Amino acid sequence: MLRIGQIKLPYREEDTKVLPYLLKKIHIQEKDIISWRIFKKSIDARKKDAIMAVYTVDLEIKKESAFMKRNRNKNIRQVEREDYHFPEAGDQMMKKPIVIVGSGPAGLFCGLMLARNGYRPMILERGMDVDARQKSVQDFWEKGTFDPESNVQFGEGGAGTFSDGKLNTLVKDPYGRHRKVLELFTEFGADRSITYENKPHIGTDVLCHIVKAMREEIIALGGDVRFQTKLTDIRVEGGRVQSICMNDREWMDCECLVLAVGHSARDTFSMLKSHHMSMTAKSFAIGVRIEHPQTMINMSQYGMEQDDILGSAPYKLTHTCTNGRGVYTFCMCPGGYVVNAASEADGTVVNGMSYHGRNSDNANSALIVTVTPEDFPSEDVMAGVEFQRIWEHKAYEAGHGQVPVQLYKDFCSGEISKDFGGVRPVHKGQTCFADLNQCLPPYVCDCLKEGIEAFGHKIKGYDREDAILSGVETRTSSPIRMERNEDFESSIAGIYPCGEGAGYAGGITSAAMDGLRIAEAIRKKYSPMENTDK
């Protein structure tokens, strides 16, 4: 197969124009094509008056070897197709069910692959199904009615359900898992363009339909999904998990326990610690959300305030501070909303969310600073959780249960803002003016101030006085890592840590990829349990 890069067309041209342009460029006739696909598409906006779409295309043609002998184009190379292969089943017959805890991307993709291969997994989700969850989250945002088990962090689809739905990842992938994840998303309703766009995203509204469709297929294949069912204990004998307890009252035997619990399952972390499962504290990042007018970001990135083809512009910024720490943007939401993402009654957490259209007035992004176990209050494995809780509680108190917000100029001077300027907040949930300097460690605040000033030299207006800061962003990744061996099992045999909560992913796509990885590990070891229902 040929992979042909640096194919440039004006950004307003439709993707269907790529093939005719390419054939003319490399002097191949359409009758000689066996197959083709767009492998990648990105936007080159360095020249604002000549914005281009840049394509990489995979092309299978007749007489490929002869073509390559005469080829002198350095942007054309031969590659092997990176198809995904699910392994053959292992020899060990499964005698008890597979239980997957969590229905975020890690749990759902693991469950889907196992269900499609005859394993009939049971998925436990502590929160509600996505339809009921949307209502409970809306009630929290509009009325302040908080449900500790069904919120922005917990429920069908996981924390990613109420996010921008970004699908890009930095994970290196020689096994085809990345493309497989994207193709599965398209199977369940995502637009085909996510398989090749450089910065693909789905959006909260579309993602809700997708996770529901995935759940329905798992059930149709013989699996089971139980909502409002929390893993509360495990029974371990001879160093191996034997059974699990659900909701503190119902016990069930299991062969394999996949822990895809998400980065906010603090009570589950504590329970596992009580069973001496090997875990370590890990670094993560904390900070704030920052809002600017989306038109300002569009002007900086594209040279125009609005464009129907390009849509709302993203950005990504980093800076090394004078104290040696790094400050960077994370989970940037073009045309998005800042949301109250609390999962505990006395803590306030913010996150960013976008719908598929990305059409709100503001761009928002996390602006965060890395913290390490050396910053935590103790050497305990749960010290990162304690560290998060300290600042989440301070934010809760500062905002009186609402999201504390502050203008950038007032953040720098330590004054509580009295009114908004030209930037108006675009939030899900109520806000309250407060001093965010009281909601984060001083060294984090210093980095944020220095970073925003530095970013003002990269994006005009980024350091504008009326930019809105909201606090606090603390759930950027899991504060713990569940150790696992070369067979992907934890120190307790039969337990498979998986996804972001276990410390092996950082976003929707990498979590889904890790779900595939765990499904593969189980498949290599076990054959499906005999179906006694027949």
C-alpha angles and dihedrals in degrees: 000000000000122000111201119191139186096042103160127196131163106275093242093062115104119248089245089069091066098081098051090046092048095048091052091048097051096033099241125141121230091239089065093060118104096179141333141188139176105254098184140000128189138165122245106201099162089113103051093196093051109037111177137195109227117206137192112198132195111215132184113197139171116263092017094166092054090049092052092050091062096035117113097168109115090202091066120079139157117250138173115247109255099222119171118239124194108213128248117265120269125242098248111098113225111235101178132037129275111241120200116195112208133028099221120116093287094052096039096049092044090049094046095053092046092047092050088055099049104265099119097209125199114229118202118201120184092202134057131281113275096262095051090039092057090055094049091048091048090050089053093050095045104032105017092242103154126202112189092202101043115042142103090305102039130050141060111335094022126237091321091069089076098044139081089281093233114181102187119112138181092214112125108233123188092161101065095246093129094056091041090057092050092047091051090052089055090049089061098045112289118132115265091236091077088075092067111017113111093228106026122184136174107193131225095273095055094038091059091060092045097053090048091052091049091051091050091054093049089054092045089055092055101270125127131225119195119192126202086026116128128192103236104165145358133213116224125191126174091358092302132104111248106172144354135225120225123203091348093287117058122068125197133178118238138183096204130019115200111198106207092151101143130237096287101054093112096156090054090051089053092049091051090048089055088058090051094242108169111261135152134202113250140193123265135158136255136189140103143299116253124203130203133165108277089223089061091053091045091052091051096046102034106017092242134079096231139007128177094215102041094040121187113352123235127209139194123201137178135181135179110223128219090252089060097252123121125235120195145161118256137184092006112197115206111206089000146135134248107231135197100241101179120156098176127058098236100039135079122211129172131207137168127251136182134185119227092265094053088209108143119119096251140063113214134184139174110253105200146170125212117248124191135201087267087068094052123100095245143003093255117124088241094051092105090056090050089049091052092048093052093059096036089055092048089052090049092052094044092052096038089236094319128096109280112228134184137176115248095243090053091046088057093049096039094240127136109244118243101197142357122261128208091320113075120197119256102199144154102219134024124297135211130192112247142146107268090195085078093053101057138041113276093242090055092049091050090052092048092052092047092045096051090050090050092047089054087070090055101042115030110238096015089121094045112147095239097052106130122236121196127189148267123004106178106138097077092128140342117297090215139046121214105216117233134183132230089282089053093247124132126236085277106068116238094029115110114194108211142182134348098333090055090051099253103105143038111202143358099297099043090046091051090048090053088050088058090047092055092045088053092050092053092045093052091054105036141045115216118274114258113264106243092179092076 
